[in-house]
Amino acid sequence: MGHKELAAQIRNRINELRSEQVMLRTFIASDQSRWEALEKAIGELNWVLELVLAEESE
């Protein structure tokens, strides 16, 4: 799997997690831990995406 394909898959997963987060907005009070877990996962995937893209540009 090339860097571009991996980056595309990571971006897609980030978008899926953000969509899930948006759907949770009305339930934030009861699902705060889930919201935080999604926020952490999105942050970690953004970090991985930056690493992949940095490798690609080298």
Backbone hydrogen bonds in HBPLUS format (Angstrom, degrees):
<---DONOR---> <-ACCEPTOR-->    atom                        ^
c    i                          cat <-CA-CA->   ^        H-A-AA   ^      H-
h    n   atom  resd res      DA  || num        DHA   H-A  angle D-A-AA Bond
n    s   type  num  typ     dist DA aas  dist angle  dist       angle   num
A0006-LEU N   A0002-GLY O   2.98 MM   4  6.23 163.5  2.00 154.7 159.7     1
A0007-ALA N   A0003-HIS O   2.81 MM   4  5.96 161.9  1.85 150.7 156.0     2
A0008-ALA N   A0004-LYS O   2.95 MM   4  6.14 154.2  2.02 143.5 150.4     3
A0009-GLN N   A0005-GLU O   2.99 MM   4  6.26 155.6  2.05 147.6 153.9     4
A0010-ILE N   A0006-LEU O   2.92 MM   4  6.18 155.1  1.98 151.4 158.5     5
A0011-ARG N   A0007-ALA O   2.91 MM   4  6.13 163.3  1.93 150.9 155.4     6
A0012-ASN N   A0008-ALA O   2.96 MM   4  6.17 157.6  2.01 146.4 152.5     7
A0013-ARG N   A0009-GLN O   3.03 MM   4  6.26 155.4  2.09 143.7 150.0     8
A0014-ILE N   A0010-ILE O   2.91 MM   4  6.19 157.3  1.96 153.3 159.8     9
A0015-ASN N   A0011-ARG O   2.97 MM   4  6.24 160.0  2.01 150.3 155.4    10
A0016-GLU N   A0012-ASN O   2.95 MM   4  6.25 151.2  2.04 145.7 153.9    11
A0017-LEU N   A0013-ARG O   2.93 MM   4  6.20 161.3  1.96 152.9 157.1    12
A0018-ARG N   A0014-ILE O   2.91 MM   4  6.17 156.0  1.97 151.2 158.2    13
A0019-SER N   A0015-ASN O   2.96 MM   4  6.16 154.7  2.03 145.7 152.3    14
A0020-GLU N   A0016-GLU O   3.02 MM   4  6.30 155.1  2.08 145.9 152.7    15
A0021-GLN N   A0017-LEU O   2.91 MM   4  6.18 148.7  2.01 143.4 152.4    16
A0022-VAL N   A0018-ARG O   2.90 MM   4  6.21 155.9  1.96 150.7 156.4    17
A0023-MET N   A0019-SER O   3.08 MM   4  6.38 156.8  2.14 148.9 154.3    18
A0024-LEU N   A0020-GLU O   3.21 MM   4  6.45 129.6  2.48 135.4 148.2    19
A0024-LEU N   A0021-GLN O   2.97 MM   3  5.08 134.7  2.18  98.7 112.0    20
A0025-ARG N   A0022-VAL O   3.21 MM   3  5.42 156.6  2.27 105.7 112.5    21
A0027-PHE N   A0024-LEU O   2.70 MM   3  5.17 148.8  1.80 119.7 130.6    22
A0028-ILE N   A0025-ARG O   3.44 MM   3  5.22 162.8  2.47 107.4 105.6    23
A0030-SER N   A0027-PHE O   3.07 MM   3  5.60 119.9  2.45 111.8 125.3    24
A0031-ASP N   A0027-PHE O   2.84 MM   4  5.84 140.4  1.99 154.8 166.8    25
A0031-ASP N   A0028-ILE O   3.16 MM   3  4.97 126.0  2.47  92.5 107.1    26
A0035-TRP N   A0031-ASP O   2.96 MM   4  6.26 161.0  2.00 157.2 162.9    27
A0036-GLU N   A0032-GLN O   2.96 MM   4  6.19 161.3  1.99 151.4 155.9    28
A0037-ALA N   A0033-SER O   2.95 MM   4  6.15 152.5  2.03 142.8 150.4    29
A0038-LEU N   A0034-ARG O   2.93 MM   4  6.19 156.9  1.98 151.1 157.0    30
A0039-GLU N   A0035-TRP O   2.91 MM   4  6.18 157.2  1.96 149.6 156.4    31
A0040-LYS N   A0036-GLU O   2.94 MM   4  6.15 157.1  1.99 147.1 152.8    32
A0041-ALA N   A0037-ALA O   2.95 MM   4  6.17 160.3  1.99 147.1 152.5    33
A0042-ILE N   A0038-LEU O   2.90 MM   4  6.09 161.2  1.93 153.2 157.9    34
A0043-GLY N   A0039-GLU O   3.01 MM   4  6.21 159.2  2.05 145.0 150.9    35
A0044-GLU N   A0040-LYS O   2.92 MM   4  6.19 158.1  1.96 152.0 157.8    36
A0045-LEU N   A0041-ALA O   2.92 MM   4  6.12 160.0  1.96 150.1 155.5    37
A0046-ASN N   A0042-ILE O   2.91 MM   4  6.12 153.3  1.98 149.0 156.4    38
A0047-TRP N   A0043-GLY O   3.05 MM   4  6.28 150.1  2.14 142.4 150.2    39
A0048-VAL N   A0044-GLU O   2.98 MM   4  6.31 159.0  2.02 150.1 155.2    40
A0049-LEU N   A0045-LEU O   2.85 MM   4  6.01 160.2  1.89 148.1 154.1    41
A0050-GLU N   A0046-ASN O   2.97 MM   4  6.19 154.9  2.04 144.5 150.6    42
A0051-LEU N   A0047-TRP O   3.08 MM   4  6.42 153.0  2.15 146.3 153.4    43
A0052-VAL N   A0048-VAL O   2.91 MM   4  6.22 161.3  1.94 156.1 161.0    44
A0053-LEU N   A0049-LEU O   2.91 MM   4  6.11 166.4  1.93 154.7 158.3    45
A0054-ALA N   A0050-GLU O   2.90 MM   4  6.00 147.5  2.01 142.3 151.4    46
A0055-GLU N   A0051-LEU O   2.96 MM   4  6.19 156.9  2.01 149.5 155.1    47
A0056-GLU N   A0052-VAL O   3.00 MM   4  6.22 151.9  2.08 145.2 153.3    48
A0057-SER N   A0053-LEU O   3.15 MM   4  6.35 144.1  2.28 139.6 147.5    49
A0058-GLU N   A0055-GLU O   3.22 MM   3  5.34 150.5  2.31 101.0 109.7    50
